[in-house]
Amino acid sequence: MRTQLAHFADLVGSRIAMRGLKLHLNAAAAQAIGLALHELATNAGKYGALSTDRGCVDVGWGTDGDTLTMSWTERDGPPVTPPKRRGFGRTVIASMAKRTVGGEVQLDYAPSGLMWRLTCPAANALEPVNANNSGEGDRCLNTHRPCASLTATEHCPVCYAHAITEGKHDGASRGALSIVQNIGD
């Protein structure tokens, strides 16, 4: 996640909010979702919420049972209008991730801000959990309990984000992309 937003690293935590628990995407999902996020970020910087001084982006992800959901929501940017043509960028954000993970993509060009939402079977996008990547080695800096045993509200976003940016967390990226609460590896 952080790699896809590298050009906007100075905005993470102020104008870019990222929320979600640590998840490990499989290589195919990481590539397709990474391309979609890169395209969304590029467009936000050129035409959307990040092209102004006040615009913000909310990025979220999580699982609910057997379903993975990811979202990108822009607000307080210039008024949004649907594109007049369907180009390669639209294919990347709307079709590639959908086909790769066997899911659905919602794309809403609301005047208040672009909204992108991906839902798919978690098994199609996430690496299987086993004894080697159960998350037991990753600990919340707030509670010091294994991350796998915590709910989203039990993590301390401030100290966790600081640990990640300082390279002091013990989570390792398995596969091509690891998504971490507040900041992505």
VOBA-1610 file (N, C-alpha, C; in pm, whole numbers, padded with zeros to 5 digits, always signed):
BEGIN
Met+00084-00118+00000Met+00000+00000+00000Met+00088+00125+00000Arg+00184+00128+00089Arg+00271+00245+00100Arg+00347+00267-00031Thr+00387+00160-00097Thr+00459+00172-00223Thr+00373+00240-00328Gln+00247+00205-00335Gln+00158+00263-00435Gln+00130+00411-00407Leu+00146+00452-00283Leu+00121+00592-00245Leu+00251+00667-00216Ala+00364+00614-00262Ala+00495+00672-00230Ala+00506+00819-00269His+00447+00858-00380His+00454+00999-00422His+00379+01092-00327Phe+00293+01035-00245Phe+00213+01114-00153Phe+00245+01081-00007Ala+00365+01028+00019Ala+00402+00983+00154Ala+00386+01094+00257Asp+00411+01218+00219Asp+00399+01329+00313Asp+00253+01358+00351Leu+00158+01302+00277Leu+00016+01325+00306Leu-00047+01213+00387Val+00023+01099+00399Val-00031+00987+00475Val-00042+01028+00622Gly-00159+01010+00677Gly-00184+01047+00815Gly-00250+01183+00828Ser-00239+01268+00725Ser-00305+01398+00731Ser-00419+01403+00628Arg-00385+01392+00500Arg-00487+01397+00396Arg-00518+01262+00336Ile-00435+01163+00365Ile-00462+01026+00322Ile-00474+00941+00448Ala-00592+00888+00470Ala-00617+00801+00586Ala-00626+00657+00536Met-00550+00569+00600Met-00554+00427+00563Met-00596+00348+00686Arg-00697+00261+00666Arg-00752+00184+00777Arg-00771+00039+00736Gly-00726-00049+00821Gly-00746-00191+00798Gly-00644-00273+00875Leu-00677-00397+00898Leu-00586-00487+00966Leu-00485-00544+00869Lys-00379-00599+00922Lys-00274-00656+00838Lys-00328-00776+00762Leu-00309-00773+00630Leu-00349-00882+00543Leu-00236-00909+00445His-00222-01032+00401His-00120-01069+00304His-00189-01112+00175Leu-00175-01029+00071Leu-00232-01062-00059Leu-00145-01163-00131Asn-00208-01250-00209Asn-00128-01340-00293Asn-00067-01257-00407Ala+00028-01313-00477Ala+00104-01237-00577Ala+00015-01181-00688Ala-00078-01260-00740Ala-00164-01213-00850Ala-00253-01099-00803Ala-00313-01113-00686Ala-00399-01007-00632Ala-00317-00881-00603Ala-00197-00898-00548Ala-00112-00784-00517Ala-00079-00705-00643Gln-00051-00775-00752Gln-00018-00706-00876Gln-00139-00629-00930Ala-00253-00694-00938Ala-00372-00629-00994Ala-00423-00516-00905Ile-00430-00542-00776Ile-00479-00439-00683Ile-00377-00326-00674Gly-00249-00360-00674Gly-00144-00258-00672Gly-00154-00164-00792Leu-00177-00220-00910Leu-00195-00137-01030Leu-00317-00046-01017Ala-00426-00100-00965Ala-00547-00020-00948Ala-00521+00094-00850Leu-00456+00065-00738Leu-00428+00170-00639Leu-00332+00275-00695His-00235+00230-00772His-00142+00325-00836His-00217+00418-00931Glu-00306+00362-01010Glu-00385+00443-01103Glu-00478+00538-01029Leu-00542+00490-00923Leu-00628+00578-00843Leu-00548+00693-00782Ala-00429+00663-00729Ala-00346+00766-00669Ala-00299+00867-00773Thr-00257+00818-00888Thr-00212+00907-00996Thr-00325+01000-01039Asn-00443+00945-01058Asn-00558+01028-01099Asn-00599+01125-00990Ala-00590+01083-00864Ala-00624+01174-00754Ala-00528+01293-00752Gly-00401+01268-00783Gly-00302+01376-00786Gly-00318+01469-00905Lys-00361+01415-01018Lys-00376+01496-01139Lys-00510+01571-01144Tyr-00619+01499-01111Tyr-00752+01554-01133Tyr-00842+01552-01011Gly-00811+01470-00913Gly-00902+01446-00802Gly-00866+01517-00674Ala-00900+01453-00564Ala-00889+01513-00431Ala-00748+01560-00397Leu-00646+01490-00444Leu-00508+01528-00409Leu-00452+01634-00502Ser-00532+01681-00597Ser-00487+01788-00686Ser-00513+01926-00626Thr-00579+01931-00511Thr-00607+02057-00441Thr-00540+02055-00304Asp-00545+02166-00236Asp-00484+02175-00103Asp-00573+02119+00007Arg-00702+02099-00021Arg-00795+02055+00083Arg-00844+01912+00068Gly-00828+01853-00048Gly-00883+01721-00074Gly-00821+01611+00010Cys-00900+01509+00036Cys-00857+01396+00118Cys-00896+01264+00052Val-00825+01159+00089Val-00854+01024+00041Val-00860+00932+00161Asp-00963+00849+00165Asp-00976+00744+00266Asp-00959+00610+00196Val-00864+00531+00243Val-00840+00398+00188Val-00868+00298+00300Gly-00950+00200+00273Gly-00983+00101+00375Gly-00984-00039+00318Trp-00963-00136+00406Trp-00967-00277+00366Trp-00998-00361+00487Gly-01050-00479+00461Gly-01079-00572+00570Gly-01153-00693+00519Thr-01172-00786+00609Thr-01247-00907+00576Thr-01369-00914+00664Asp-01474-00971+00609Asp-01597-00997+00682Asp-01637-01139+00645Gly-01603-01231+00732Gly-01626-01371+00699Gly-01534-01412+00586Asp-01592-01456+00476Asp-01515-01503+00361Asp-01498-01397+00253Thr-01527-01271+00284Thr-01523-01164+00185Thr-01417-01061+00219Leu-01336-01025+00119Leu-01239-00917+00130Leu-01300-00794+00066Thr-01290-00681+00132Thr-01339-00554+00078Thr-01227-00451+00087Met-01207-00378-00021Met-01113-00266-00024Met-01188-00146-00081Ser-01155-00027-00030Ser-01222+00093-00083Ser-01126+00210-00090Trp-01155+00300-00182Trp-01083+00425-00204Trp-01190+00531-00219Thr-01192+00630-00130Thr-01293+00734-00135Thr-01227+00870-00129Glu-01255+00953-00227Glu-01202+01089-00232Glu-01310+01186-00187Arg-01265+01296-00124Arg-01359+01401-00081Arg-01288+01535-00077Asp-01366+01640-00083Asp-01319+01778-00074Asp-01223+01818-00186Gly-01232+01748-00298Gly-01154+01784-00416Gly-01241+01860-00514Pro-01193+01877-00635Pro-01276+01943-00736Pro-01397+01855-00770Pro-01505+01915-00821Pro-01622+01836-00859Pro-01582+01727-00959Val-01640+01609-00941Val-01607+01493-01024Val-01714+01475-01131Thr-01669+01443-01250Thr-01761+01405-01358Thr-01708+01276-01419Pro-01797+01191-01465Pro-01751+01066-01528Pro-01668+01097-01653Pro-01568+01015-01680Pro-01487+01039-01800Pro-01572+01021-01926Lys-01535+01093-02028Lys-01610+01087-02154Lys-01575+00963-02235Arg-01458+00904-02209Arg-01419+00783-02281Arg-01366+00680-02183Arg-01365+00557-02226Arg-01315+00448-02144Arg-01174+00416-02192Gly-01074+00458-02115Gly-00935+00437-02153Gly-00870+00326-02072Phe-00738+00316-02086Phe-00663+00212-02018Phe-00673+00225-01865Gly-00671+00348-01814Gly-00681+00370-01669Gly-00809+00313-01612Arg-00918+00332-01680Arg-01046+00277-01635Arg-01042+00125-01637Thr-00979+00068-01739Thr-00965-00077-01745Thr-00887-00128-01625Val-00780-00057-01591Val-00698-00097-01476Val-00778-00093-01346Ile-00849+00016-01320Ile-00917+00029-01191Ile-01049-00047-01184Ala-01111-00071-01298Ala-01242-00136-01295Ala-01240-00283-01333Ser-01153-00323-01422Ser-01162-00459-01476Ser-01052-00554-01430Met-00928-00507-01423Met-00817-00598-01394Met-00829-00665-01257Ala-00850-00584-01154Ala-00862-00642-01020Ala-00984-00733-01011Lys-01093-00690-01070Lys-01217-00769-01069Lys-01195-00907-01128Arg-01132-00912-01244Arg-01107-01042-01310Arg-01004-01125-01234Thr-00900-01062-01184Thr-00793-01135-01117Thr-00842-01204-00991Val-00927-01137-00913Val-00971-01194-00785Val-01113-01248-00790Gly-01175-01247-00907Gly-01310-01300-00920Gly-01410-01225-00834Gly-01398-01093-00833Gly-01484-01012-00748Gly-01567-00913-00825Glu-01609-00811-00756Glu-01689-00704-00814Glu-01623-00571-00781Val-01629-00478-00874Val-01579-00342-00852Val-01693-00245-00872Gln-01711-00157-00775Gln-01805-00047-00787Gln-01721+00078-00809Leu-01758+00157-00906Leu-01689+00280-00936Leu-01794+00388-00948Asp-01790+00487-00858Asp-01891+00592-00855Asp-01822+00727-00872Tyr-01857+00796-00979Tyr-01804+00930-01005Tyr-01899+01033-00946Ala-01922+01027-00815Ala-02011+01122-00748Ala-01947+01262-00754Pro-02027+01366-00770Pro-01971+01502-00776Pro-01884+01535-00654Ser-01915+01476-00539Ser-01839+01505-00416Ser-01705+01433-00409Gly-01685+01332-00493Gly-01558+01260-00493Gly-01571+01118-00546Leu-01465+01072-00608Leu-01461+00938-00663Leu-01467+00833-00553Met-01540+00724-00577Met-01544+00612-00484Met-01520+00484-00564Trp-01419+00405-00520Trp-01387+00275-00579Trp-01399+00172-00469Arg-01466+00061-00497Arg-01482-00043-00396Arg-01468-00179-00463Leu-01379-00261-00408Leu-01358-00398-00456Leu-01406-00494-00349Thr-01487-00590-00389Thr-01526-00699-00300Thr-01499-00830-00374Cys-01449-00928-00300Cys-01419-01056-00362Cys-01411-01163-00253Pro-01417-01289-00294Pro-01391-01396-00196Pro-01248-01380-00142Ala-01235-01377-00012Ala-01103-01359+00050Ala-01004-01465+00002Ala-01051-01585-00018Ala-00963-01694-00061Ala-00901-01667-00198Asn-00964-01584-00281Asn-00911-01552-00414Asn-00799-01449-00409Ala-00789-01374-00300Ala-00693-01263-00294Ala-00589-01277-00184Leu-00621-01348-00077Leu-00530-01355+00037Leu-00451-01485+00038Glu-00329-01477+00089Glu-00251-01598+00109Glu-00317-01681+00218Pro-00311-01813+00207Pro-00369-01896+00313Pro-00292-01876+00443Val-00364-01878+00553Val-00300-01865+00684Val-00258-02003+00730Asn-00133-02015+00774Asn-00084-02140+00830Asn+00010-02106+00944Ala+00075-02204+00997Ala+00162-02181+01113Ala+00276-02086+01080Asn+00319-02078+00954Asn+00431-01992+00918Asn+00393-01847+00896Asn+00266-01818+00870Asn+00228-01678+00850Asn+00099-01644+00922Ser+00083-01692+01043Ser-00039-01671+01119Ser-00050-01532+01178Gly+00057-01453+01175Gly+00052-01321+01235Gly+00087-01321+01381Glu+00113-01438+01439Glu+00143-01444+01582Glu+00269-01366+01619Gly+00363-01349+01527Gly+00485-01274+01557Gly+00465-01124+01553Asp+00356-01075+01492Asp+00329-00933+01484Asp+00253-00891+01609Arg+00305-00791+01679Arg+00242-00749+01804Arg+00203-00603+01798Cys+00087-00572+01853Cys+00042-00435+01863Cys+00127-00363+01968Leu+00171-00244+01936Leu+00253-00170+02030Leu+00171-00111+02144Asn+00040-00111+02129Asn-00047-00060+02234Asn-00073-00166+02341Thr-00114-00285+02299Thr-00152-00390+02393Thr-00044-00495+02413His+00052-00501+02320His+00160-00600+02320His+00110-00743+02303Arg-00017-00757+02262Arg-00071-00888+02232Arg-00052-00917+02084Pro-00050-01046+02044Pro-00037-01078+01902Pro-00148-01011+01821Cys-00111-00952+01707Cys-00208-00883+01622Cys-00324-00973+01584Ala-00297-01100+01561Ala-00402-01192+01518Ala-00512-01204+01623Ser-00484-01170+01749Ser-00585-01183+01853Ser-00660-01053+01880Leu-00628-00946+01807Leu-00686-00816+01834Leu-00794-00778+01734Thr-00885-00691+01778Thr-00980-00631+01686Thr-00921-00499+01640Ala-00980-00439+01537Ala-00928-00315+01481Ala-00922-00204+01585Thr-01016-00200+01678Thr-01018-00091+01776Thr-00916-00109+01887Glu-00856-00227+01899Glu-00758-00250+02004Glu-00617-00204+01965His-00590-00186+01837His-00459-00138+01794His-00447+00011+01822Cys-00327+00056+01850Cys-00300+00198+01864Cys-00249+00249+01730Pro-00328+00320+01652Pro-00286+00362+01518Pro-00161+00450+01520Val-00148+00535+01619Val-00035+00628+01621Val+00097+00554+01643Cys+00106+00473+01746Cys+00233+00405+01771Cys+00258+00298+01666Tyr+00154+00234+01614Tyr+00173+00132+01513Tyr+00226+00194+01384Ala+00168+00307+01343Ala+00215+00375+01222Ala+00359+00421+01241His+00392+00472+01359His+00529+00517+01385His+00627+00400+01376Ala+00589+00288+01432Ala+00677+00171+01429Ala+00703+00126+01286Ile+00602+00132+01204Ile+00618+00087+01066Ile+00709+00183+00990Thr+00686+00315+01006Thr+00770+00409+00933Thr+00913+00407+00983Glu+00934+00368+01107Glu+01069+00359+01162Glu+01131+00221+01137Gly+01054+00130+01079Gly+01106-00004+01051Gly+01121-00090+01175Lys+01041-00062+01279Lys+01054-00136+01405Lys+00946-00241+01424His+00861-00263+01326His+00762-00370+01342His+00824-00500+01295Asp+00769-00610+01343Asp+00830-00739+01311Asp+00753-00816+01205Gly+00660-00752+01137Gly+00586-00820+01031Gly+00667-00825+00904Ala+00668-00937+00840Ala+00742-00952+00714Ala+00644-00960+00599Ser+00680-00903+00487Ser+00596-00910+00368Ser+00610-01048+00306Arg+00500-01120+00298Arg+00498-01251+00233Arg+00420-01234+00104Gly+00466-01288-00004Gly+00403-01263-00132Gly+00450-01127-00181Ala+00369-01061-00261Ala+00413-00938-00323Ala+00370-00813-00248Leu+00266-00821-00163Leu+00218-00701-00098Leu+00159-00737+00037Ser+00193-00662+00137Ser+00136-00679+00269Ser+00064-00551+00305Ile-00060-00561+00346Ile-00136-00443+00384Ile-00139-00440+00536Val-00103-00327+00592Val-00091-00313+00736Val-00183-00201+00782Gln-00235-00214+00904Gln-00322-00111+00960Gln-00252+00023+00954Asn-00318+00123+00900Asn-00275+00261+00886Asn-00167+00284+00782Ile-00067+00202+00773Ile+00040+00219+00675Ile+00062+00082+00611Gly+00077+00078+00482Gly+00099-00049+00414Gly+00246-00072+00386Asp+00290-00196+00396Asp+00427-00230+00361Asp+00442-00230+00212
//
